Amino acid sequence: MQNSRRFTLKALTVATALGAFGLTAHAQETIKVGVLHSLSGTMAISETVLKDTVLMAIEEINAKGGVMGKKLEPVVVDPASNWPLFAERARQLLTQDKVAVVFGCWTSVSRKSVLPVFEELNGLLFYPVQYEGEELSKNVFYTGAAPNQQAIPAVEYLMSKDGGSAKRFVLLGTDYVYPRTTNKILRAFLNSKGIPDSDIMEEYTPFGHSDYQSIIAKIKQFSAQGKKTAVVSTINGDSNVPFYKELGNAGLKATDVPVVAFSVGEEELRGVDTKPLEGHLAAWNYFMSLKNPVNDEFTKKWATYAKAKNIPGHKDKPLTNDPMEATYIGINMWKQAVEKAKSTDVDKVIAAMAGQTFRAPSGIVSKMDEKNHHLHKSVFIGEVRGDGQFDVVWKTPGPVKAQPWSPFIPENKGKKDEPVKK
């Protein structure tokens, strides 16, 4: 009986050890990937679909054997459009969940909130949205546009004959770092082109703002002074819906005062009657309407995934947009870099990311710059169609190299080719 008890205790000890080993082995079988996007609050209208894009890419990568023979395991958190909560959730992903990489953030204020966390803990963030520049971090790869890859070309287009030869400008944005810094750059650019400050109107509204009646009235008054006027919009999040509805209600047509948006794409126009908005503009590095084999495959892939996963809105009307493309490029480039480095070690992956290329749905071969952690990207200006899609009316001849430090900000002199500090 004593022998039997000893055997049982020994068996239990071995079983416990094996169980623990099994759990550890299981944990090592996957590579955890953090997803840090607002699934609630004012930014959910834009960010939720980026979470789904990461999950689609992970499913696709796993179906092809994973990364270095390991499956990717997504860890999804909701920072709820709350900027301090972004930092808390980033720390959780890196310290508790032990993710190898994070794909996330939309607004610059959310990125600025998490940046110290990633730098302190040597984490890795892929940021997929256009932004104001004026930043380079060893721990971030910027797969969205810098100002010279979106804002500057868009305003140059508005000033051109094809764009309506605008002479007065309304700089209208949400009140936070991205619109204010972008508009600082644009004001200096416009001044350099001979546009005086008296012909520039600058207005800001808070996140979640919904009453644009008085601002549209001010725009109409500003534009009624004999010079062709254009609006440059850096409004973010769900405020775009009431803004565009009021634009339509006020009868402010693109032929009178064209609006070019930097944060409005196919997804943001989903809840808007776009027929009164035909001819207004958006500047991006990708549109769903682009015709090429890679984009055809990307849009079909998304439609199939959205239907299979019953994604609200997308199961019936699947839409792709620029930040989705930038997210998709980012996760695939990260996969390539991990396989090149033969490791998920952050420093090794950062080194392996330099010069990575990926055939993008925009129709170009996207390249990660060897020095500045930004993608080389083509720029497109699209006109809003009645069905909520965009017709491309202008594009750059090829990919444009990012200038994270704008030459239109005097303090940046000498920073042109400054590499990321290791």
N, C-alpha and C positions, 0 to 999 in steps of 0.2 A: 504493500500500500504506500509505504514511504517512497519506494522507487518510482511508483506510478505518479505520486504527487510531484516528485522532482522532475520527471519527464514532462508532466503537464506544464509546470512552471517554466521549464526550459523552452518548451514549444511555444508558450505564450510570449516569452522574451524574444525568441527568434521571429515570431510572427509580427510582433510590434516593430522590431527592427526592420524587417522586410517591408512592413507597411509604411514606415517612415521613409525608407529608401525609395519605395514606389512613388510616394508623394513627391519626393525631391526629383526623382527621375521624370515624373510627369511635368513638374514645373520647368525642368530643363528641356523638355521636348518642344516647348513653345517659346516664341519671342513675343514679348508683350509690347503692344503699340498703343500709345495714349491718344485719345481723341478729345480735344478741349474746345468745344464749340457751344455757344448759347442755344439751348433747346427750349428756352422760355424767355420772356421779357421782350423788349423792343427790338433786339437783334435776331430773334429766332426766325423771322421772315427770311433772312438772308443766310443764317448760319446752319440751320437744321439740315439743309440739303448737302452741306459740305461734310457733315458727319456721315450721311448716307453714302457719299462718294468715297470716303475712306473705307467704309465697310464693304462697298462693292469691289474696290481694288484689292482689299485683303482677301475676299472670297475668291477673286480671280487668281491672285498669286498662290493661294493655298491649293486651288484646283490644279495648278501646274507644278505642285511639289513643294511649295513654300519657299523659304529662304535658307540656303545651306542645309536643306533637308528637314528644316523645322517649320511647323505651321505658325503663322502669325495669329496672335490672340489679342483682339481689340479690348481696350479698357476705356469705356465711354463715361465721361462726367459732364455735368451741366453747370457751368458757371453763371447761368441765368442772367446774362447781360449786366452783371454786377462786377465792376472792375476789381475791387479788392478780392472778391471771391475767385476771380481768375488766378490770382497769385496763390491762394490757398489750395485750389484744385491742382495747380501745376506742381506745387510742393508735394501734395499727396501722390500724384502720379509718379514722381521721381523717387520719393523716399519710401513710400508704403507699397505702391504697386510695382515699383522697380521696372518701369517701362524703358525700352531701349531708345525710343524716339517719341516725339509728340507732334501731332498735326493739329494746328488749331489757331484760334484768334481770328477776328475780322477787323475790329476797330484798332486804331493805333493806341488808344488809351488802354485797351486790354493787353496789347503787345508790350507797351511800356510797363504795365503792371507786373507781367510775368518775367520780363527780361532779367531783373536782378536775381530771380530764383534760378533761372537756367544758367546764368553765369556763376553763381555761387556753388551750385551743385554739379556743374559741368554737364548739364543736360543738353538735348538737341531738339530744337524747334524748327518746323517747317511752316512758314507763314505765307498763306496763299492769296493775299489780297493786295491790290494797288495801295500805295501809301505815299507819305510826304517825303521820304528819303531822310537825309540828315542822321543816318544811323548805320553802323556796321558792327556786328557782333560775331565773334568766333562761333558762338553757339546757336546762331540763327541762319537759315537759308531762306532767302526772300524769293518766292516763286511768282509773286505778283509784280506789278509795274512800279518803277521809280518815276518821278515826275517827267523826266525827259522821254519816257516810254508811254505816256498817256496825256498828262495835263498840257505840256508845252505844245506837242503836235496838234492837239485839239484846238487850242487857241490860235495857233498859226493857221489852221484850216478855216476857222471863223473869220479871220482877217483877210483870207484870200478871196479872189473873185468867185471861185467855185463855192466857197462857204458863205457868201453874202456880203463880203467886204465890211464887216462890223467895225465901228469906230467908238462905240461906247459899250461898257461891260458891267454886268451885275455879277458879283461874286457872292453866291448864296450857299451857305453851308450849315451843318450841324455844329454846335459850339463845343469843339474839342480840338485836339492837337492836329489831326490830319487836315481838316479844312483850313484851319488858321495858318498852318505852315505852308500848305499848298498855295493858298491865296497870297501869302507874303511873297512867294516865288513868282506867282503869276503877275502880281502888281509890279514887281521889279522888271519882269520880262516886258510887260505892256509899256512901262515907262521907257524902257530901252528902245521900243519901237515908236516912240513919239506920242503915246497916249497919255495925256495928263491925268493927275489924280481926280480932277473935276469931272472926268468922263468915266470914272470907276466908282460904282456903288457897292458897298460891302455890307452884308447882312447875315446874322447868325440866329439860329433857333435851337432850343434844347432838344436832347433826345426825346423821342416820343411826342414831339409837337404835332398838333393836329389842325390848327386853325391858320390857314394861309391866306385868308381873304384880304387882310390889310397889307400883307407883303406883296401879293399879286397886284393890288391897287397901286402900291408905290412903284413897282416895276413898270406898270403901264404909264404912270406919270413921268418916270425917268426916261422912258423910251420915246415919249411924245415931244422931243425937243430937236427934231430935224436930222439927227444922226442915227444911222443903223445901229441898233442895240442887240446884244446877245447876252444870254444868261449862262453862266458856268456854275453848275450845281454839284456841290459836294455834300448834299443832304444824304444821311445814312439811315438805314433801318426802315421801320414801318411808317415813318413820317413821309416817305416818298408817295405812299398811296393817297393821303389827303392833298399833298402838294399837286400831284398830277390831276387829281379830280378837280381841284379848284382852277388849275390852269385851263382845263377843258370847259368848266362852267363859265369862266371869264372870257372865253372865246379868244384867248391869246394864242394865235396860230403860229406855226413855225415860219410862215412867210413874213409875219410881222416881227416877232421877237423869238428867234430860235433858242432853244435850251439845249445845251450839251451837258450830259450827266456823266460823272465818273463812278458812281456807285449804284447805277440803275441798269439792270440787265433783264433778261427774259423772266427771271423769277419774281423780281419786284413789280413787274408790269402785269403779273398774273391776275391780280385783283382789281385791275383798272380797265375802264372802257378806253381802248387805245385808238379808236377811230378819230376822236377829236385831236389826238396827239400825233397824227401822221406827219412825218417830216422833221419832228424834233429829233435830237441826236444823242448818241452815247459814244464814248470813246473807250475801247477795250482792246485787248490783245487776242480776243477770240469771240466769235458769235456762233450760235447754234446753226445759223443759216449758211455757214461756209460750206462750199461744195468741194470735197476732196475725199478720197477713199478712207483715210484715217478717221476723219470726222464722221463719215457715214457709219463706220464700225463703232465709234464711240457713242453716237446717239442711239444706235440700235441696241447696243449693250446696255445703256442706261434704261431705255424703254423696257427691255426684257426684265431687268433687275427690279425696276420700280413696280412693275406689274406683279412679279413673283412675290415681292415683299410687301405689297399692298400699301405703298408709301402714299400718304394723303396728298391729293392733288395730282401727283405724278402718275398714279396708276391709270388715270384717264387722259391726262395731258402731260406726258413726260417732257420736261424742259432741261436743257443743259445751259451752262453759262460760263463766263470767264473764270471766276474763282473755283468752279468745279474742275475745269481743265487744269488750272494751276495746282490744285490739290492732287489730281491724278498724275500729273507730271512728277510732282514732288515725291510721292510714295514710290513710284517706279524708279526714279533716280536713286532714292535711298536704298531700295532693294539692290540695284546694280552696284552701288558703292559698298554695301555690306559684303556682297559676293566678291568684289574686287579686293576688299581688305581682309576677307576671310574671317571677319569678326564684327560684332556689334559695338565694340569699344568706341566710344564717342570720338576720341582724337584720331583713331585710325579711319573711321568713317568720314570725318571731316576732310582728312587728307585725300581720301579716295573720291570724294565728291567733285574735286577740282577737274573741270573739263568734261564732266559727264554729259552725254547727249541722249536725247529721247525724241523719237518721231512724234510730234504733237498733233492733236486734232486741229490746231489752227492751220496746219499745212506746211509747217517748217520743221526743221530739226532743231529743237530747243537745246541750247548749250548752257551749262552752268559755268559762269566766268571763273577762271583760275584764281583770281585775286579777290573779287569783291562779294562773293556769295550771292550774286544776283543772276537771273537768267537773261540771256539775250532774247529779245522778243520783238515780233512784228507788231505794228500799231494799225488798228482799223478804226475808221469812223463809220458808224452805222446810223441809218435813218429808221425811226420807228415806223413799222407797218401797221395796218389796221388789225392784223391778227396777233400783234404783240411780239412779232419777230423783227429782225433788222435787215435792211438792205445795205450792204457795204458800198459807200460812196467815195471812199478814199482809203488808201493804205500806203504804208512805207514800202519801198522797193524790196526790202529784206529785213532780217532781224536787226534790232537796234541794241547796242551795248548800253547797259544801265549806267547812269551817273548818280550814285547815291548822294554825293555832295553837290548840290546845285551850284552852277557857276553864277547864278543870279542872287546868291546870298554872299555878300562881300567877305564875311568871316571864313568862307570856305576856300579862299585863295590858297593854292598849293596842295589842296586835298584831292585833286582830280584822280590821281592813280594810287591813292593811299590804300595799301592792302589791309585786309582784316588782320588785326593783331592776334597772334597765336598765344 
